[in-house]
Amino acid sequence: MTEQPKRGLARNTANYGDRDFALYLRRSFAKSMGYSQAMLDRPVVGIVDTGSAYNNCHRTVPELIEAVKRGVLAAGGLPLPFPTISLCEPSLFPTSMHYRNLAALDTEAMLTAQPMDAAVLVGGCDKTVPAQLMAAASADIPAVQLVTGPMLATPFHGERLSACTDCRRYWAQYRAGNVSDERIAEIEGRLATTAGTCGVMGTASTMACIAETLGMVPLGHGSIPAVHADRLRAAEEAGMLAVRLIEAPVRPSEIITEHSVENALRVLLALGGSTNALIHLTAIAGRRDIRIDLDRLNALSDSTPVLVDLKPTGEGYMEDFHSAGGMPALLWELRDLLHLDTIDATGTPLAQRLAEPAFVDRRYIRPRAEPVSPVGGLVALFGSLAPRGAILKRSAATPALFETEARTVVFDGLEDLAARIDDPALDVTASDVLVLKNAGPLTPAGMPEAGYLPIPQKLARAGMKDMVRISDCRMSGTAFGTIVLHVTPEAAAGGPLALIESGDRIRLSVRERRLDLLVADDVLATRRAAWHPPATPKRGWDRLVAEQVLQADEGCDLAVLRAGG
């Protein structure tokens, strides 16, 4: 028997007990698709295809894959696209987060089971890029991340619109009775008019910037608009880079390190980025056995200014950030705060990739001396209500609410919230705190982006714009408000949040990083004795999630998928 080569189609041959026969069979089937022997002798680049008619963010995936293939062929490789799960936030029940780990598992399995020497990961919508990075970190084959890019904002009646911050802004006005049925229907057709991910600094754009910081996306590529010709050129370059990685491998384990993860945290804070990105980065790091410490997050937040002025916390859109200088300009501004020894997929240290940009539009990327905020966009809170932490996006919150002690109005789950939030008889005042429980990762709700609890209709119609809202779920990266998220442990895990009742008092202190439930221990003990955990689903993915999913401070990954299991 000849020794099996370690490249191209000869990798990972099927287990028939005869490797030569397995390769012979594989080549014969490949030739049935019209490949020549010369092509089949080339090294293979697998291309992860997440195109789907359900996924508007991935509308351009077919043409991106063609551009990747062009780059692979030009560099001497054989491009082989293959499908994996496609995750689109508005299209999935109960929420796309419920399937992020399934997509990561699917992608990792195909990266390791199929014959490929390197991979290009094509994705965009919120949970897709995290899933692909988690998979790449675990599979640890040379890989390049290619994001689909953000949509363009649409001029509309003297302003610009782009999903989904503007969507939420107008919907809040509609609920308050300030926008008519005809107007909201007109706006619905103008919010997203091009292909691409949400055009604000939501989760998709934040994750693209984080992937760029980690080094999995070539510098300058993360923010290119989806419909720009440069996006196709970036795809071609990704294909060429993947082939170069076969000759000079740089693996995700060399790129995703403690230093690169800390750089990514710095960038997340400087962007005023999505709270979801913290969960995703924690999960990605966990695949390399790197722990994100929320106390360390607070230390970084206190020494990292917000420099990017985009919606939902500012006025700009992703196309503005890109034309303003994008990540190369932001990293230059932060250079003294970063670990410069980290490498990207080319093996080049960050110190060598940084260069002073010729032009920066300071409307969108501020200089260090004139930040949007002198401190970072996120803070972690701890206390009797959140023993393992909770997250507040202070850059999107109302400072007047940062120090609050108030009565609670509690909703036991999403159905309870939907049934009562707009009830005119709801016992709620402008000074109360809204609390949603039983919506975390262990629940059938799947930790949805429901933390952005709507202002009760009777308060919204009275002009109320913000109030403190607390939950064990998430909120969209495009949302805004004084919202405490990811309370850990969640209610379904028996955390203190499970015991809270309407009328209890809560104390929030951003200054002290505290979130406390002001209820006597003996009262809580009585409530705990009466509490019982939710029923476990009987079968399928839902049951696997219920048995394996971890809490927010561990990235909500499945335990068995983390480094070491």
C-alpha positions in Angstrom: 0.0 0.0 0.0 1.4 3.4 -0.9 1.6 6.1 1.8 -1.4 8.4 1.7 -0.5 12.0 0.7 -1.4 14.7 3.2 -2.8 17.2 0.8 -5.9 17.9 -1.4 -8.4 15.1 -2.0 -6.2 12.6 -0.3 -6.9 14.2 3.1 -9.5 12.5 5.3 -10.3 9.5 3.1 -13.3 7.5 4.0 -12.7 4.6 6.3 -13.1 1.4 4.2 -10.0 -0.2 5.6 -8.2 0.4 2.3 -6.9 4.0 1.9 -5.8 3.5 -1.7 -9.2 2.3 -2.7 -10.9 5.1 -0.8 -8.9 7.7 -2.7 -9.5 5.9 -6.0 -13.2 5.9 -5.3 -13.2 9.6 -4.3 -11.3 10.7 -7.4 -13.7 8.7 -9.7 -16.7 10.4 -8.2 -15.0 13.8 -8.4 -14.3 13.1 -12.1 -18.0 12.5 -12.6 -18.4 16.3 -11.9 -16.2 17.1 -14.8 -12.9 17.8 -13.0 -9.7 17.0 -14.8 -6.9 15.1 -13.2 -4.8 18.2 -13.2 -7.4 20.0 -11.1 -7.8 17.1 -8.8 -4.1 17.1 -8.1 -4.3 20.7 -6.8 -4.5 21.6 -3.0 -8.1 22.1 -1.9 -9.7 25.2 -0.4 -13.1 24.5 1.1 -15.5 27.5 0.9 -18.2 27.6 3.5 -21.5 28.6 1.7 -24.2 30.1 3.9 -26.3 31.4 1.1 -30.1 31.0 1.7 -33.3 32.4 0.4 -34.2 32.9 4.0 -31.2 35.2 4.6 -31.3 38.7 3.1 -27.9 39.5 4.7 -26.4 36.7 2.6 -28.0 37.7 -0.7 -24.6 38.3 -2.3 -23.0 35.0 -1.1 -23.2 33.4 -4.6 -21.2 36.2 -6.2 -18.8 36.3 -3.3 -18.1 32.6 -3.7 -17.5 33.0 -7.4 -14.9 35.7 -6.5 -13.3 33.5 -3.9 -13.1 30.7 -6.4 -11.4 33.0 -8.9 -8.8 33.9 -6.3 -8.2 30.2 -5.4 -7.8 29.2 -9.0 -5.5 32.1 -9.8 -3.3 31.0 -6.8 -3.1 27.4 -8.0 -5.7 25.8 -5.7 -9.0 23.8 -6.3 -12.0 25.7 -4.8 -14.8 23.4 -3.4 -17.8 25.3 -1.9 -20.0 23.4 0.4 -23.2 24.4 2.3 -23.7 24.8 6.0 -26.5 26.1 8.1 -27.4 29.8 7.4 -28.6 31.9 10.3 -30.8 35.0 9.7 -32.0 36.8 12.8 -35.6 37.7 11.6 -36.2 34.3 9.9 -35.7 31.9 12.8 -37.9 30.7 15.6 -37.4 31.1 18.5 -34.3 33.0 17.7 -31.1 32.7 15.7 -29.1 32.4 18.9 -30.7 29.1 19.7 -29.0 27.7 16.6 -25.6 29.4 16.7 -24.0 26.4 18.4 -25.7 24.1 15.9 -24.2 26.1 13.0 -20.8 26.0 14.8 -21.1 22.2 15.2 -22.1 21.8 11.5 -19.3 23.9 10.3 -16.6 22.3 12.5 -17.7 18.8 11.4 -17.5 19.7 7.7 -14.2 21.5 8.1 -12.7 18.4 9.7 -14.5 15.6 7.8 -14.0 16.8 4.2 -10.7 16.9 2.3 -9.4 20.5 2.4 -6.1 22.1 3.1 -7.5 25.5 4.0 -10.9 27.2 4.2 -12.7 30.5 3.4 -15.6 31.1 5.8 -18.3 33.2 4.1 -20.9 34.7 6.4 -22.4 37.9 7.7 -25.7 37.8 9.7 -25.3 38.1 13.4 -24.7 34.6 14.6 -23.1 33.2 11.5 -19.7 34.8 11.9 -19.4 33.8 15.6 -20.4 30.2 14.7 -17.8 30.1 11.9 -15.0 31.5 14.1 -15.9 29.0 16.9 -15.8 26.2 14.4 -12.4 27.4 12.9 -11.0 27.7 16.4 -11.9 24.1 17.2 -11.1 22.6 13.8 -7.8 24.6 13.7 -7.2 24.3 10.0 -5.9 27.4 8.2 -8.8 29.6 7.5 -9.8 33.1 6.3 -13.1 34.8 7.4 -14.9 36.7 4.6 -17.9 38.7 5.8 -20.7 39.7 3.5 -20.5 43.4 4.5 -23.1 46.0 5.7 -26.0 47.3 3.6 -26.1 50.9 2.5 -28.3 53.5 4.2 -31.2 54.8 2.2 -32.1 58.5 1.8 -35.6 59.1 3.0 -37.5 62.4 3.6 -34.3 64.3 4.5 -32.7 61.5 6.7 -31.1 58.2 6.1 -32.5 54.8 7.1 -30.8 51.4 7.7 -32.0 48.4 9.6 -32.4 48.1 12.4 -31.8 51.0 14.8 -34.1 53.1 12.6 -36.6 50.3 12.6 -36.7 50.3 16.4 -36.9 54.1 16.6 -39.8 54.3 14.3 -41.6 51.3 15.8 -41.3 53.0 19.3 -42.9 56.1 17.8 -45.6 54.0 16.2 -46.4 52.3 19.5 -46.5 55.8 21.2 -49.1 56.9 18.6 -46.8 59.4 16.9 -46.5 57.5 13.6 -49.5 56.5 11.5 -50.2 53.1 10.0 -49.6 54.5 6.5 -46.3 56.0 7.5 -45.0 52.9 9.3 -45.9 50.8 6.2 -44.0 53.2 4.0 -40.9 53.1 6.3 -41.0 49.3 6.3 -40.2 49.3 2.6 -37.3 51.8 3.0 -35.4 50.4 6.0 -33.4 47.8 4.1 -33.0 48.4 0.4 -29.7 46.7 -0.5 -28.1 43.4 0.3 -25.9 43.2 3.4 -26.0 43.1 7.2 -27.6 45.9 9.3 -25.9 49.2 8.4 -25.2 50.3 11.9 -22.8 49.2 14.6 -25.0 46.2 15.5 -23.9 42.7 16.2 -23.0 41.8 12.6 -20.8 44.8 12.1 -19.3 44.5 15.6 -18.3 40.9 14.9 -16.8 41.8 11.6 -14.6 44.4 13.3 -13.7 41.9 16.1 -12.8 39.3 13.5 -10.6 41.9 11.8 -9.0 42.7 15.2 -8.4 39.0 16.0 -6.7 38.7 12.6 -9.1 36.3 10.9 -10.3 39.0 8.5 -7.6 40.9 6.5 -7.2 44.4 7.8 -9.5 46.8 6.1 -11.9 44.2 4.8 -14.5 44.0 7.6 -16.4 47.1 6.9 -16.5 47.2 3.0 -20.2 47.6 2.0 -21.9 44.5 0.7 -22.7 46.0 -2.7 -19.3 47.7 -3.3 -16.9 46.3 -5.9 -14.2 46.2 -3.2 -16.2 43.5 -1.5 -15.7 41.2 -4.5 -12.0 42.1 -4.6 -11.8 41.2 -0.9 -13.4 37.9 -1.7 -10.8 37.2 -4.5 -8.0 38.1 -2.1 -9.4 35.8 0.6 -9.3 32.9 -1.9 -5.6 33.7 -2.8 -4.7 34.0 0.8 -6.2 30.7 1.6 -4.0 29.0 -1.0 -0.9 30.8 0.5 -1.9 29.4 3.9 -1.5 25.9 2.5 2.2 26.5 1.8 2.8 28.6 4.9 0.1 27.5 7.5 -1.1 30.0 10.1 -3.7 28.3 12.2 -6.5 29.8 14.2 -4.8 28.6 17.4 -1.9 31.0 16.6 -4.2 33.9 15.8 -6.8 33.6 18.6 -4.7 34.1 21.7 -5.1 35.8 25.0 -3.5 38.9 23.6 -5.7 39.0 20.5 -8.8 38.4 22.5 -7.9 41.3 24.8 -7.3 43.5 21.7 -10.8 42.5 20.5 -12.3 43.5 23.9 -10.6 46.9 23.6 -12.0 47.3 20.1 -15.5 46.2 21.2 -15.4 48.9 23.9 -14.0 51.6 21.6 -16.7 50.9 19.0 -19.5 51.2 21.5 -20.3 47.8 20.0 -23.0 45.2 20.5 -23.5 43.5 23.9 -24.0 40.3 21.9 -20.4 40.4 20.8 -19.2 39.8 24.3 -21.1 36.5 24.4 -19.8 35.5 21.0 -16.2 36.5 21.8 -16.4 34.6 25.0 -17.5 31.5 23.1 -14.8 31.9 20.5 -12.1 32.3 23.2 -13.5 29.4 25.1 -12.8 27.1 22.1 -9.1 27.9 22.7 -9.4 27.6 26.5 -9.2 31.3 27.0 -11.4 32.8 29.7 -12.8 36.3 29.5 -12.9 37.8 33.0 -15.7 40.4 33.5 -13.7 42.2 36.1 -10.9 42.6 33.5 -13.6 43.8 31.1 -14.4 46.6 33.6 -10.8 47.5 34.0 -10.4 47.7 30.2 -13.6 49.7 29.9 -12.4 52.3 32.3 -9.3 52.9 30.3 -10.7 52.6 26.7 -12.6 55.6 25.2 -15.4 55.2 22.8 -14.1 56.6 19.5 -16.6 55.5 16.9 -19.7 57.7 16.5 -22.2 55.4 14.7 -25.8 54.4 15.4 -27.3 53.1 17.6 -25.2 55.4 20.0 -24.3 58.1 17.4 -25.4 59.3 14.0 -23.3 57.5 11.4 -23.6 54.3 9.5 -21.2 51.6 8.6 -20.5 53.0 5.1 -19.4 56.2 6.9 -17.1 54.2 9.2 -15.6 52.5 6.2 -15.0 55.7 4.2 -13.7 57.4 7.4 -10.8 54.9 7.6 -12.4 51.8 9.1 -10.5 49.5 11.4 -7.0 50.5 10.2 -7.7 54.0 11.4 -9.3 52.9 14.7 -6.5 50.5 15.5 -4.0 53.3 14.9 -5.8 55.5 17.4 -5.7 52.6 19.9 -2.2 51.4 19.2 -0.7 52.2 22.6 -3.5 50.2 24.3 -3.1 47.1 22.1 -0.8 44.0 22.2 1.2 44.5 19.0 2.7 41.0 19.0 -0.5 39.4 17.8 -0.5 38.0 14.2 -3.1 37.7 11.5 -3.8 35.0 8.9 -0.7 36.1 7.0 1.5 35.6 10.0 2.2 39.4 10.2 2.4 41.0 13.6 0.0 43.8 14.3 2.9 46.2 14.8 3.8 45.7 11.2 0.3 46.1 9.9 -0.4 49.4 11.6 0.3 52.6 9.7 -0.8 56.2 10.2 -3.7 56.7 7.9 -3.5 59.4 5.2 -7.1 60.5 6.0 -9.5 60.0 8.8 -13.0 61.5 8.9 -13.2 62.7 12.5 -17.0 62.9 12.4 -17.0 59.1 12.7 -13.7 58.1 14.1 -12.7 60.5 16.9 -9.1 61.3 18.0 -8.2 60.1 21.4 -8.2 63.7 22.7 -11.9 64.2 21.6 -13.6 60.9 22.3 -17.4 60.2 22.0 -17.0 59.0 25.6 -13.8 58.9 27.8 -14.8 55.4 28.9 -15.8 52.2 27.1 -19.2 51.3 25.9 -19.9 48.2 28.1 -19.7 47.5 31.9 -20.2 44.4 33.9 -22.4 44.5 37.0 -22.2 42.1 40.0 -24.3 41.8 43.1 -27.0 39.7 44.8 -29.2 39.7 41.6 -26.2 38.8 39.3 -23.6 36.8 41.2 -21.8 35.9 38.0 -22.4 39.2 36.3 -24.7 41.1 34.0 -23.9 43.6 31.2 -25.0 47.2 30.6 -24.2 49.1 27.4 -23.6 52.4 29.0 -22.8 54.1 25.7 -26.5 53.5 24.6 -28.0 54.2 28.1 -29.4 57.3 29.9 -26.8 58.5 32.4 -29.5 59.9 34.7 -30.6 56.3 35.3 -27.2 54.9 36.2 -27.9 55.2 39.9 -31.3 53.9 40.5 -33.2 52.3 43.4 -36.8 51.5 42.5 -39.8 49.1 42.6 -39.9 46.3 40.1 -42.6 45.3 37.6 -41.8 41.6 36.8 -42.8 39.6 33.7 -42.4 35.8 34.1 -41.6 35.2 30.4 -42.2 36.4 26.9 -45.9 35.4 26.8 -46.5 37.2 30.0 -44.7 40.3 28.6 -46.7 40.2 25.4 -50.0 39.8 27.3 -49.5 42.6 29.8 -47.0 45.2 28.6 -49.6 47.4 26.9 -52.5 46.7 29.3 -53.9 50.0 30.4 -54.4 48.5 33.8 -50.7 47.5 34.2 -49.4 48.8 37.6 -46.4 50.7 36.4 -45.0 54.2 36.8 -42.2 56.0 35.1 -39.9 55.4 38.1 -40.3 51.6 38.1 -37.8 49.0 36.8 -39.1 46.5 34.3 -37.8 42.9 34.8 -38.1 40.0 32.4 -37.1 36.5 33.6 -37.2 33.0 32.1 -35.8 34.1 28.7 -32.2 32.9 29.0 -30.3 30.2 27.1 -31.8 27.3 29.0 -35.4 28.2 28.1 -37.4 27.3 25.0 -37.2 31.1 24.2 -33.5 30.5 23.4 -32.1 33.7 24.9 -33.8 36.0 22.3 -33.1 39.7 21.7 -36.1 40.6 24.0 -34.1 42.5 26.6 -35.2 45.6 24.8 -38.5 45.5 26.6 -40.9 48.0 25.1 -41.9 51.0 27.2 -45.4 50.2 28.4 -47.8 51.8 26.0 -49.4 54.1 28.5 -46.0 55.5 29.5 -44.8 55.7 25.8 -47.8 57.8 24.9 -47.1 60.1 27.8 -43.7 60.8 26.3 -41.5 58.2 28.2 -38.4 57.4 26.2 -36.3 55.3 28.5 -36.4 53.4 31.8 -34.3 50.7 33.5 -35.0 47.2 32.1 -33.4 44.0 33.4 -33.4 40.5 32.0 -31.5 37.2 31.5 -31.8 37.5 27.7 -30.1 39.6 25.1 -30.9 42.7 23.0 -30.1 43.5 19.4 -26.8 45.3 18.9 -28.9 47.9 17.0 -30.9 48.7 20.1 -30.5 51.4 22.8 -31.7 52.3 26.3 -30.8 51.7 29.9 -30.9 47.9 29.6 -29.2 45.4 31.9 -28.7 42.0 30.1 -27.3 38.5 30.5 -28.1 38.3 34.2 -26.2 35.3 35.3 -27.2 32.7 36.5 -30.4 33.0 34.5 -33.8 32.4 36.1 -34.2 28.9 34.6 -30.9 27.9 36.1 -32.2 28.8 39.6 -30.4 32.2 39.8 -31.6 34.9 42.1 -33.6 36.3 39.1 -35.9 33.3 39.4 -37.0 34.6 42.8 -37.9 38.2 42.0 -41.5 39.3 42.2 -43.3 42.5 41.3 -43.0 45.1 44.0 -39.5 44.0 45.1 -36.9 46.7 45.1 -33.7 46.7 43.0 -30.6 48.9 43.3 -28.6 49.6 40.2 -25.2 51.4 40.6 -23.1 51.8 37.5 -20.6 53.7 39.5 -20.2 50.8 41.9 -20.8 48.1 39.2 -23.6 46.7 41.4 -27.0 45.1 40.7 -28.7 44.1 43.9 -32.1 42.6 44.9 -33.2 44.3 48.1 -35.2 41.5 49.6 -34.6 39.8 53.0 -32.8 36.5 52.9 -35.6 34.7 54.8 -38.1 35.8 52.2 -35.9 34.6 49.4 -35.4 31.3 51.1 -39.1 30.7 51.2 -39.5 31.6 47.6 -36.6 29.2 46.7 -38.2 26.3 48.5 -41.3 26.8 46.2 -39.2 27.2 43.0 -38.8 24.3 40.5 -36.7 24.2 37.3 -38.4 24.1 33.9 -39.1 20.8 32.3 -36.4 19.4 29.9 -37.5 19.1 26.3 -38.1 15.5 25.3 -35.9 15.2 22.2 -33.8 16.8 19.4 -31.7 19.9 19.4 -33.8 21.5 22.1 -33.0 18.7 24.5 -29.3 18.8 23.6 -29.3 22.6 24.3 -31.1 22.1 27.7 -28.5 19.5 28.8 -25.4 21.2 27.5 -25.7 25.0 27.1 -23.6 27.1 29.4 -24.4 30.5 30.9 -23.6 33.9 29.4 -20.3 34.3 31.3 -19.1 31.2 29.4 -20.4 32.3 26.0 -23.6 30.2 26.0 -21.6 27.5 24.1 -22.4 23.8 24.5 -20.2 22.4 27.3 -19.1 19.5 25.1 -17.8 21.8 22.4 -15.5 23.9 24.5 -11.8 23.2 24.7 -11.4 20.1 26.7 -15.2 19.4 26.6 
